[in-house]
Amino acid sequence: MVKAHQPCATHAVAVPGRGARPGVPRAAPAFGLLLIAALWSGASLAQAPGTAGGGAATPVAAPDAVPADTATSNDDGAAPRTAATAVEAAPLKTIPVGKPELPPIPPDGTERRQIAEVIVTAQKTAQRLQDVPMSITAVTGDFMRDVGANTIADVSAYIPNVKFSSDTDPALGQINIRGFGTSPLNSGFESSVGFVEDDLFLARSPYITDGMFDVDRVEVLRGPQGTLFGKNTTAGVFSVYTRNPTPQFSADLNSSYADPQELRVEAGAGGMFADWGGLRVSLLDVDHKGGELQNTYSGHGFDDLEQLAGRIKLLLKPFDGFESTLTLQQSKTDGDYWPVQLSDLADSTMTFLRHYDPDVDDNGYNHKLSNNFDGYVHKQSKTAGLVNKWDIGDLGPIHRLNSTLILGYSEMGVDASPDLDNSPADIATLRTIWNHQQHSAEWRFSGDFDNGLFGLGDSLNVLLGGFYMDTHFRQSTVASAGHDIAAYLATGDAVRQISGSTTTLPLPGLGVLGDLLAGVVAPVIGDDHVTLLYDTQVQTRALFMQAIWHLSERWALTPGVRFNWESKTADLSGQSTCTAPPLCVMKIALSAKDYDVRGLSRDETDISPKVSLQYFWGKDVTLYTSYARGYKSGGFNAASFDGTNLMFEPENVQSWEAGIKGKWFDHSLNVNLDVFHSYFDNLQTLAIDGAFINVANAATAISQGVEMDFRWLTPLRFLNISGSLGLLDAHYDSYPDGQATADMPSGSTQDLSGKTLSFAPKVTASLTPTITLPLGPYLLQTAVDWLYQGDQYTDIDLDPHTFEPAHSTYAARLSLVDPNHGWTLTIGGSNLLDKNYATQVVDTAFFPGGYGVTQAAGRKLYAAFALSF
């Protein structure tokens, strides 16, 4: 139900066997219920210290879902991972799976190669990936380092039906899962893909790029995850877990140099300094001088980017059965901004722009742009997390009762100013400054009933918890007229922009006379700008539960539900400032109107259930089917120039899945396969129309398809093959008032019913063969990646100019490994054929009928050195 008010103005262990099904957590003891009640009141949480929220952290032995390294030495003949890697995390509540049954040694005495188990915490308890009834992919940090995947964009290429919009934008990255995601261009929209780092739910998508260092593993959960992770996870969840202090002192150094110029250094060190405590310190230093993207106006590279980040993890074990992990992280990023290349401009527009830069072009795909202002982005974040785990033990009929309390605080600030017109003419600039703060707390209990529910079934595991989050977001956006605005007003682009017509008159401006006019008018215009202010506070409370009921040795039923209550308030305003009213140039150009609306409020409630049924076919194969419902909250438009369309409604999704996960051929082949169908109601949409960012609720949309990933340790001991495949049909079921394209009259709409969604390629695939050979005391390993992405549109209006054809890219690497001394030397490259393609194409702000292209990185060659001890 929605009410809107508007006043006036664990250890990573291999578990190949199954055995008897475990018992599981149940109802919380009385003191637990009292604390959940305290969380519900929210009285003391506004000042809660920083923490980590949402899940139990355990390292993974080795993913078998995607091409990745394992934690065993008999996996592929490659150098074994250190024992420390496999036991970095503190013990965590696990679901027992019986005594492991080791395969007999073959008569010839040779050691069989087997894929190690993957331990994940997707259901907030440690389980084999094979036992989790959902579509999930796990990627280890070791695999990321091996393939040179330093960012979420790099990782997503190996995961079916996952798309990342940009690998060059630290402030506006967008993740799409199964065709659904949320553009961060309008801060009023919350993401459709949740982001969790070390159990802490982070409410803004730009956090994605801040903590991707010293990574232990990444878990990608596809489909709605509202029951355990709450609102704004209608498409899925990205969970990143970083390395914990190891039992013994250990250190890791990973450094690489890439062309175009980039030096990256990542390091971590620490361990247990006593039986009761441990520490790990890690850092990241990225210095990207770039040079691939050239600014012809200034004559130098445009893609400079620097990031400096650090993390401290303190692990304390004051008494048996209790541990507390404090995580402190800080990141700072500075760079050029916004890497958009103009494309498909009118001849008169090119004539106008060549007056300012004779070398300007409208190719869009040649790694060249022409901006009179480089633009900049400054981003800083600070995050603190505290995770307390208490193994309480047995309490009456409840066995293995444990408690997890997660407290969190984080803040992020962004100051970004792009060249709004993306051209050599000084027409306009944009500056956006925002600050986000969040406090959160989660307390959950789990326990086992070894005799099932009221004696029915083999066992029952129950998880019960409460969640609270308070966020405050403030933003100021200023669009300012530039020195050449008067010269621009004499062009056909300006006439079309202001009149809303569909054709650009052949008016190329006044040339030198335009310069004289600008020189005269600019002092008269003076400080001419439009300011938008957005201030919102959100309080979220939730209760959730899940039960894993093992009906028998073969069958398990998992129901769950989450009750969510949310309150939002907002103040919004738009104000035009100029020296010669009513001749306010930016107000006219943006069709802006002054407004000041205070005290907007929304109260929303939601119930997100889930249920799954599993069948265990022997010890190595699991079949499942599931249903889940997700919810994404409504909110307020942070980018309205005229004070209209200030609210949008929540969206809901219902999803059905069925899948099979298993190992075959004596655990040498692992395959995960699932089919899904999701139905979105009241889908929130955001469309870019020049300088305008329009928000709306589309009627309904459908996403359906197939996902598969595999890993095969072939009979040839030197060869492993792994890969993934995603087939997707994501389309609007009903959207009669869709966003118009640039060649349609201003204010018109189009019927997009039955049409595809943007960022929804019908096919994504990857294939990675890896060869490992002995070379004296060393190992020589080589691998090639084939990465395929099908056709897709990159803007919601499905303008043909935003269509990106299917393409393949290739990556390769050659590594020399010293297993005795723990070092690896690698040379490699990505996009080896230097494929030109765009990650996004949108309408331009000041040149109607033209487009702005964000081009993907070209060929990248690198050398890397890794040392572990």
Number of C-alpha atoms within 10 A of each C-alpha: 9 14 10 16 11 14 9 9 10 22 21 26 19 19 19 22 15 19 14 16 25 23 25 29 27 25 18 22 12 9 9 17 18 12 14 23 12 14 23 17 12 21 9 9 19 17 12 15 16 26 29 32 29 29 27 27 31 31 30 36 28 30 27 29 26 29 31 21 25 26 27 23 15 17 21 27 19 22 24 17 19 16 13 16 22 23 22 23 25 22 19 21 27 19 19 16 17 14 12 12 11 9 11 9 10 9 6 6 8 8 11 19 19 22 28 25 24 28 28 30 24 26 19 20 21 27 23 23 25 26 24 20 27 25 23 24 23 26 27 28 26 21 20 22 17 20 23 23 19 16 17 21 21 16 19 18 22 28 28 28 29 25 26 19 21 20 19 22 19 23 23 16 22 23 30 23 26 30 25 26 28 21 21 19 17 20 19 21 24 23 26 29 30 28 26 24 24 25 26 30 26 25 20 20 22 20 23 23 20 23 24 21 26 26 21 26 26 26 21 23 22 24 30 33 28 32 29 28 25 28 28 28 28 31 30 29 27 21 25 27 27 23 26 33 29 24 21 15 16 18 17 17 18 20 19 19 18 18 17 19 16 19 18 18 18 19 20 23 22 23 22 20 15 12 11 13 18 22 21 22 22 22 21 22 19 18 18 20 18 17 17 21 22 20 25 20 21 16 9 12 18 27 21 19 21 18 21 17 22 22 22 21 23 20 26 19 18 12 10 10 13 17 21 20 24 20 23 21 20 20 22 19 20 20 24 22 24 25 25 28 27 27 22 17 18 21 13 18 24 17 18 25 22 17 19 19 20 14 15 22 21 21 15 22 17 16 22 25 30 28 29 20 24 21 21 18 22 20 23 20 22 20 25 23 27 27 29 21 25 19 20 16 13 13 11 7 11 23 20 20 24 24 22 24 22 26 28 29 28 26 21 21 19 22 18 22 23 22 24 25 25 28 26 26 25 21 22 24 19 19 19 18 18 19 18 19 21 25 24 33 31 27 25 26 26 28 30 28 25 21 17 22 15 8 11 13 18 21 24 30 28 25 26 26 24 25 26 25 25 21 20 18 21 19 20 18 20 19 22 24 27 23 20 21 24 23 27 25 19 18 22 22 27 22 19 19 23 15 12 15 16 15 18 20 16 14 17 21 24 17 17 11 11 21 18 15 17 20 15 12 16 19 11 13 22 15 15 23 23 24 21 24 21 22 20 22 18 19 20 21 23 25 24 23 22 25 22 26 27 28 18 17 17 15 19 23 20 19 19 21 21 26 18 23 18 21 19 22 21 23 19 23 22 23 18 23 19 20 14 13 11 10 12 20 23 21 25 13 18 19 13 19 17 16 18 14 16 16 16 21 21 22 18 18 17 22 19 24 22 23 20 21 19 23 19 21 14 12 13 18 18 22 21 22 20 20 20 24 25 30 28 26 25 24 24 27 24 28 25 24 25 18 18 10 14 18 18 19 19 19 22 23 25 21 22 20 22 21 21 23 26 22 23 12 11 13 19 20 20 26 22 26 20 21 19 22 19 24 19 25 20 19 21 25 19 21 22 21 20 21 17 16 16 16 24 20 19 24 20 20 24 23 23 19 19 21 25 25 27 22 26 24 23 15 11 9 16 16 19 23 18 24 24 26 21 25 21 24 18 26 21 23 20 19 21 15 16 23 28 21 23 22 12 16 14 17 8 11 15 14 14 22 18 15 15 23 24 22 28 29 27 20 21 27 23 24 22 23 17 21 20 22 17 14 12 8 9 17 18 20 22 18 20 19 23 18 20 18 23 18 16 23 23 25 24 21 24 21 18 11 19 23 18 20 13 15 14 15 18 20 21 20 21 21 20 20 23 18 16 10 11 16 18 21 18 21 19 22 21 23 21 15 14 13 15 17 19 20 21 22 24 26 27 26 21 24 25 26 24 22 25 25 28 25 24 19 21 19 19 19 19 19 18 21 17 19 16 17 13
